[in-house]
Amino acid sequence: MRKVHGENYSGSNREQQITELKKLRLIFEQTPGAVLLLDKNFRFEYVNPYFTQLSGYSKEYLMGKTIGELFYHGQVPESRSAVTDSLMNGEAWQGELLTYNSDGSTYWANTNVAPFKDELGNIAGYIVTQQDISDRKKMEISLQESEKFYRTLIESSMDAVSLNQNGNFLLVNSAFCTMFGYTNEEIFSMDPESFIAPEDRERVMTLHYKRMKGEIDKQNYTASFLHKSGKSVLTELNAATVQVNGQNASFITMNDITERTVMENALRESEAKYKTLVENSQDGIFAIIDDNILFANNTFCKMLGYMQEELYHTSAASLLHVDDRVRGLAISERRRQGDRSTVNELFRFLAKDGSLKEADVFSSVLELNGQVVSYITVHDLTETRRMQEQLQQSEEKYRTVIDKATDGIVITQDGKLKFVNNSLCEMLEFEESELLEMPFLNIVVKEDQQVMIDFHKRRMNGEDFNSLYRSHIIKKSGKIITVELNARTSDYNGNPAAFIIIRDITDRIKIENELQTAKNKLELLNSQLEKRVKESSEKLTEARTQLINLQKENLQSQFDVLKQQVNPHFLFNSLNVLTSLIKLEPDLAEKFSEQLSKVYRYVLENKDNELVDLNTELNFLDAYIFLLNIRFVDKLRVNINIPDDRRGDQIIPLAMQLLIENAIKHNIMSKSEPLTIDIFIDAENFLNIVNNLQERPSQLVSTGVGLKNIQNRYLLLNNTEPVFEKTESHFVAKVPLVLN
């Protein structure tokens, strides 16, 4: 009976537990917040509908997955370590978490995480509840940013700003301290009234008391205040009443109108300059509201043959060709509808004498006294069209010259002949139709083909070198002739091509051979004069000293020439870069121009110096490196590590520039594999210029002129010779320093 009773009791208990679990599940399901259960390994065992809606993950997708693999790809970030440490220690954790949705977006959640234990007291899992606080968090962040923004505005304001209450300063900005010459600490110990000049004190304080009583609100007036030095400062004040801790306070911004007067004068001068620029612009400029002309510069008036007064009484549309007026009026209508975009179109204008002026027109918008004004620049294309016609005529002349040239002229592209002139056809005894599209190497003897291929690759890679060389080509009859080729890289139909002039020098070679024979005979005759030379040796000994001096003067002359010019290719490339920057980034173009002028100014200023101090050379190098960085964006890195106490040491001018230029010339560079140049002083008092080796695949045969020049210039100074060495991975240049 007890057993049965016990069974009945257990069954009733289970039913009660099941009922409670159902209620608990219903509560979780309907809770207006996220609820999720994790097992002790942080795997999802249960999530309520609110969490799936909040996170964007389905319940089926979440079950069995861990928090780490779902949100952190198996790597729990450092920012979550506090949560995991608390849970592993059996402690609850509460805080705000930035959580990721399934679509990659995020939300802020106020999160409570607590472990739950089994009957034996062991952690069986974790219960997590979350409330979405994204809106509140956004408001908090926005409030913090707003407060920081206004505090930054006040502190960075060029106007002096102060806040005072009950005869005490509550706030002053840096501009206030600067205006009156006091430190922040000094100002907070002073009475605001003491700043007012005696002659204005009563007036300013009367206005202040009225504001504090609420009789007046905002005020704008001028008054004199006292600088720490005793000097009177005339200021313009904007004073307003604000609430601080429930009481009225005075918020004041002040501006020294003496400085403003200076600025106004400068503004008037600037306005006069801009007016002069506009009036003397090579482009016509005029401004209109709707269809009425408000302003027209001299260039526009001259272009159409009108006086300014005539244009001010003329409709803007009437100046256009009748076929272009609809487009012009359509732009005006777009402006009235609020279109502020810049418009660029071609228009034809009617001059007063009835002639047509085709022009490239730019229309932009500005505001003047609250009204929308169309600001229009007109570039007269009449001269451009004339130049285009001249260019076409010039092209016809050049084509005639090429066709009549005595030398053969060809254009090759992708290894094939794309153009040949009459002289080449006659030289090779081919018809033009036979040569066009023929592989160029077909007319070159086999022994010369590889040299020609190598030269072509170097030119296509942008390498600049003397490409005048001799080769042998085959006529249609099979006869081989010696030719001299002069090749240049050009464009043909928008793609790179080789422009080659070919001259038959077979007869000239014959004459050269005859001259060589004559030379050999002269050399034989010269050998018979050795006895006379021996007798003249004493005289030559005297001349030797003279020769040494001449050699020294020659070296000095080479150095002078080097000092008077930086590599012309560098100048050409710099000007190309400058041209591009002017169009794309005018501000950077201005900076580029300044640095370029510094480079050449340095050359001019130090052209007569044998030595310069290292600091001067490094200042020049900064400007030079700036230009290189603009040209080789992220492809070149120059690291300079020179202690300040060594910048007084001396070095020959332009040495570092020559060595950097040498590294660029002989190495390739890219953003993924930049050319790195390190500059430092070693323990032996040598200035080291070291670059990593990334040698060009088709390397120029180095003449070594630049390095020899540096060596010879140190010889002139009777100083230690520089050292140049090449390792497997680097090229090292060591230049001796002269202690000052």
C-alpha positions, 0 to 999 in steps of 0.5 A: 500500500505504501509502495502504491502510494509512493508511486502515486506520489512520484507520478504526481510530482513528475506531472507537477514538474512537467507543468512547471517546465511548460510554464517556464518554457512559455515564460521564456518564449514570451519574455521580451528579451533574449534568453538562451541556455548553453551547456558547460561547453558553451553549446546552444541548448535553447534559444527563445524567439526574441533571440532568433529575431534579434540575432537573425539566426534560426533556432535549428542553425544554432543548436549544437554550435558553440559561441566561439565557432558561431561568432569568433570562428574558434578564436575568442577575442581578448575583449571577451576574456573577462566573461569567460574567466568569470564563468569558468570560475563559477561566477556570474557576469553582467555588462554590455556587449557588442554582438554580431547579427547573422548578416554581419551587422551589430547590436548592443545588448545588456547581457547577464550570464550565470552558471547553473549547477546540477544536484551535485553542485557541478556546473551543468551549463549557463543561462544568458539573458540579453536586452537590446540597448542599441538605441540607448547606446547610440544616444550615449555615443552621440551625446558623448561625441556631441559634448566632445564636439562642442568642447573641441569647438570652444577650445579650438575657437579663434575667438576668446570664449569665457563663462562667468558666474557670480563674479568668477570665471567658470571657463576660458579657452586658450584664445582668451588666455592668449588675447590677454596674456594670462595663464589659465591659473592666473585667470581663474584667480581674478575678478572678470570685472578687472579685465574691463578698461576703466572707461568702459567698465560701468557700461559693460557691467550695467549691461551684464547686470541687465542680462543676469536679471533677464531684462535683456538676452543677447548683446553684441557691442564693442568695448576696451579690455586690459592686457596683462601688459596694461595695453588696451585691447578693443574687442567686439563682444557677443554676450548671452545668458545661459543656465549653469547649475540652475543659475544665470551665467554670462557666456561671452565670445570676444574678438580683437577687432584690431586684428580684424581690421588688418584682415579686412584690409588684406581681404580688400587687397585680395579682392582687388587681386582676384578682380585683376585676375578675373579681368585679365583671365585668358578665358571669358568670365561672366555671371548671370541670375536667370537670364540677366548678366550681372558681370562680364570680364574684359576678355568676354567683352573683347571676344564678342565685341561688346562694351560691358554696359551693353552686355548688362542690358542684354539677355544671356540667351541672345548671345548664343547661336539660335540652335544652342539657345534651348540647351542654354535655357535648359541649364538655367531652368535646372539651376532654378530647380536646385541643380548645383552640379558643374556643367561642361558643354560646347556652345556657339556665341554670336559676336556683335559683328555677327561672327560665330565663336565656338567655345568650351563652356564651364557653368558652376553655381555660387551664392551672392547675397542669398541669390543663386548665381551661375558663374560661367567661364568661356574658353574660345576654341577659335584659336584651337581650331586654327591650331588643329588645322595647322597641325593637320597641315603639319602632319601632311608636311611631315608625311611628305618629308618621310616619304621623300627621306633618303633614309629608310623609315619604319614603324614596328609593333608586336614585331611586325612592320606597320609602316615603311617609306619609299626609301626603305622599299627601294633600299630592300628592293621590296614592294610596300605591300610585301613588307607590311605585316612582315616580321621585322626580323625576317630582313635581319641576318640571324647573327644580329637578331638577338642584339636587336631583340634585347635593344627592343625590350630595353626600349619598351621597358622605358629604359633611356639609352643611346640606341644608335647601332649597326646591323646587317639586313637582307635585300629581296635579292639575298644581298646583305648590306650594312645599315645604321639604325636609330630607334626610338619608342613611340605610339602607333594607333594608341599602343607602344611601337618602335620608330626606326630610321635605317641608313645604308652605310655599306659604302661608308664602311668601305671608305672607313676600311680604306681610312683604317688602312691609311691609318695603319700606314701612318702608325708604321710611319709614326713608329719610326719617329720613336728616336725623336720622341726619346730626344723630346722626353726631357721637354715632356717632363717639363710639360708633365706638371702642366698636364697634371694641373690640366687634369685637375682642372678637368676634374674640377670642370666635370664637378662644376658641370655636375653641380650645375645640373641635376639629371635632365631625365629627373627634371623631365620626369618631375615636370611630367608628374607636376603636369599630372598633379596640376590637373588632379591635385592642385594643392599637392602640385603646389607643394611639388613645385616648391620642393622641385625649386628647393632642389635646383636652388640648392644646386645653384647655391652650392655650385662653388663649394667643395664641401657642405655640412651634412645638415644642408645636404640632408635638407636638400635630400628631403626635398629630393626624396619628396619628389621621388615619393610622388613619382614612385608612390609606395615603391621607394623607401629612404630611411635616414638615421643621422644623429643631430651631433653629427650633422655638422660634419661635411661632405661633398655636395650632391654625393647622396643624391648621385648614389640614390639616383644610381640605385634607382637607375640600376634596380627595379621597384614595385609596391610589393617589392620596394627599393629600400635605401638606408643612410647612416654613419658607421663606426669608421666615420663613413656615411653609408648609403645601402640599397637592396639589390633588385637588379633590372633583368636587362641591365645597362652596361654601367659606365661608372661615371657617377661613382668615379666622379665622387672618387676623383672629387675626394682625391682633389681634397686629398681625403680618404677615398670612398668605398663601393662594394656589391654583396649578394643582396645589397650595394654598399656605398661608403663616403668619408665624412670631413669633421668640421 
